[in-house]
Amino acid sequence: KYDLYQRAVNSPEADVEFLVAEYKRLRGKKPRHLREDFCGTALLCSHWIRAGRDWTAEGFDIDHEPIQWGKQHNFEPLGEVASRMSFRQRDVREPSQRRPDVRVAANFSYWLFMTRRELLGYFKSVRTDLAPGGIFFLDIYGGPDALCEMQERRRIGGGVTYVWDQKEFWPATGRYRCAIHFEFRDGTRL
C-alpha cells in the first residue's frame, strides 16, 4: 500500500526542485535542512538528502508502520547517505532537533487539526521552530471541484488505477470524508 501511495500521490523530484528554487529565489541561497511533517514513508526526505552532500532531513510522524516501511524501502538502498536522515515518531508540534531551513506539510495533512485553536497552535510551533530565514510550505486543497462528492481515476502503471474518492462534503463545516483506492487489472481493489 505504501508503494502504491507513493506512486499515486508523491512527486518528490519535482517537489525538491520547487522547494529549493523558491527558497533560493526568496532567500538568495540554497537551503540545507528539511523537515517533513506528517512524513509517513518520508519519500520527500529521501530525495532531499540526495540533492547535496551536506543536505540533511528530519521526518515527523506518529505512525510507526509507514516510518518502518520508509526506512526499509526508501532509505536502506541509499547506504551511507541515509545517515543524514532522522526519523522522529512524534507529534508534529514538537520541535526539530535542528531548526529547518524548509519545513513542509504536504497533501493537506495538517487538516487533521479540526479546530482553529489546534491549527493556530500547529502554525505557531512551526514558526518558532524555523531557522532564521526559514520557510514553511504547505499544500492547500480547494477550488470548485473540492465542493463536489466525486471519484477521480488515474492509471499509475503496472495495471493499477488510483481512485480519489471524495465521499462526502459538509458545506456548513467544510469537513470532508475522503478515501483513496487502488484497482487492479484482475478486478481486485485495495
C-alpha positions in Angstrom: 0.0 0.0 0.0 2.9 2.4 0.7 4.5 1.8 -2.7 1.1 2.4 -4.4 0.5 5.6 -2.4 4.0 6.9 -3.3 3.4 6.2 -7.0 0.0 7.8 -7.0 0.4 10.8 -4.7 4.0 11.8 -4.4 6.3 13.7 -6.8 9.5 14.0 -4.8 11.8 15.0 -7.6 9.6 17.9 -8.6 8.9 18.9 -5.0 12.6 19.1 -4.1 13.3 21.1 -7.2 10.4 23.5 -6.4 11.3 23.9 -2.7 15.0 24.6 -3.5 14.1 27.1 -6.3 11.6 29.0 -4.2 13.9 29.1 -1.2 16.8 30.4 -3.4 14.5 32.9 -5.1 13.3 34.3 -1.7 16.5 34.0 0.4 19.3 34.1 -2.2 20.9 30.9 -1.2 20.2 27.2 -1.2 18.6 25.5 1.8 20.3 22.7 3.6 18.0 21.2 6.2 14.4 20.0 5.5 11.8 19.0 8.0 8.8 17.0 6.6 5.8 16.9 8.9 3.3 14.0 8.6 6.2 12.3 6.7 4.8 8.8 6.5 7.4 6.9 4.4 9.5 10.1 4.1 9.9 9.8 0.4 10.4 13.5 0.1 13.2 13.4 2.7 14.9 10.5 0.8 15.1 12.7 -2.3 16.1 15.8 -0.4 19.2 14.2 1.2 20.4 13.1 -2.2 20.4 16.7 -3.5 23.6 17.7 -1.8 26.4 16.1 0.2 25.7 18.2 3.3 21.9 18.2 3.0 20.0 16.7 6.0 16.4 16.0 6.8 14.1 15.2 9.7 10.7 13.4 9.2 8.0 13.6 11.9 5.0 11.2 12.0 3.2 9.5 14.8 2.6 6.2 12.9 5.2 3.6 13.3 4.2 1.4 10.3 4.9 3.8 7.4 8.1 5.0 9.1 9.4 1.5 9.2 8.4 0.8 5.6 10.1 4.0 4.5 13.3 3.2 6.4 13.4 -0.2 4.6 12.4 0.8 1.1 13.4 4.5 0.8 16.5 4.8 3.0 18.3 1.4 3.2 19.0 1.4 -0.5 20.8 4.8 -0.1 23.6 3.4 2.1 25.7 6.0 3.9 23.6 8.9 2.5 20.7 7.6 4.7 22.6 8.7 7.8 21.7 12.3 7.1 18.0 11.5 7.8 16.5 11.5 11.2 13.0 9.9 11.8 11.0 11.3 14.7 8.0 9.3 15.7 6.4 12.3 17.4 3.7 14.9 17.3 4.4 17.4 14.5 4.0 20.2 17.0 7.2 19.2 18.8 10.5 21.0 18.0 13.1 19.8 15.5 16.4 18.5 16.5 17.9 21.1 14.1 15.9 24.2 13.1 14.9 23.7 9.4 15.5 26.0 6.5 12.5 24.4 4.8 9.5 22.8 6.6 6.8 21.1 4.7 3.3 19.8 5.4 2.2 18.1 2.1 -1.1 16.6 0.9 -3.1 18.8 3.2 -2.2 16.5 6.1 -2.4 19.3 8.6 -6.2 19.2 8.1 -6.4 16.8 10.9 -6.3 19.8 13.2 -10.0 20.3 13.3 -10.3 23.5 15.3 -8.9 26.9 14.7 -7.1 26.7 18.1 -5.4 23.4 17.1 -4.4 24.7 13.7 -3.1 28.0 15.1 -1.1 26.1 17.7 0.5 24.0 14.9 1.3 27.1 12.8 2.8 28.8 15.9 5.0 25.8 16.6 6.2 25.8 13.0 7.1 29.5 13.1 9.0 29.1 16.4 10.9 26.1 15.0 12.1 27.5 11.7 15.8 28.5 11.3 16.3 32.3 10.7 15.0 32.9 7.2 13.3 29.5 7.2 10.2 29.0 5.0 7.1 26.8 5.7 5.5 25.2 2.6 2.1 23.5 2.7 -0.4 22.2 0.2 -3.9 23.7 0.2 -6.8 21.8 -1.2 -9.6 23.7 -2.7 -11.3 25.1 -5.8 -14.8 24.4 -7.2 -14.4 20.7 -7.5 -13.4 20.4 -3.8 -17.1 21.1 -3.0 -18.3 18.1 -5.0 -18.8 14.5 -3.9 -17.0 12.6 -6.7 -14.5 10.0 -7.7 -11.5 10.6 -10.0 -9.5 7.7 -11.5 -5.9 7.8 -12.9 -3.7 5.0 -14.1 -0.4 4.8 -12.3 1.1 1.9 -14.3 1.5 -1.8 -13.8 -2.2 -2.4 -14.4 -3.1 -0.2 -11.4 -5.7 2.6 -11.3 -5.6 5.1 -8.5 -9.0 6.3 -7.3 -9.5 9.6 -5.3 -12.9 9.2 -3.6 -14.4 12.3 -2.2 -17.3 10.6 -0.4 -18.9 13.4 1.5 -18.6 17.1 1.9 -20.5 19.2 4.5 -20.7 22.8 3.3 -21.7 24.2 6.7 -18.4 23.0 8.3 -16.1 22.5 5.4 -15.5 18.9 6.5 -14.8 16.1 4.1 -14.8 12.3 4.2 -12.3 11.1 1.6 -10.6 7.9 0.7 -8.2 6.5 -1.8 -8.4 3.2 -3.5 -6.3 1.1 -5.9 -8.0 -1.0 -8.5 -6.0 -3.8 -10.1 -6.1 -5.4 -13.6 -7.6 -8.6 -12.1 -10.6 -6.8 -10.7 -9.5 -6.7 -7.1 -9.3 -3.5 -5.0 -7.3 -2.2 -2.1 
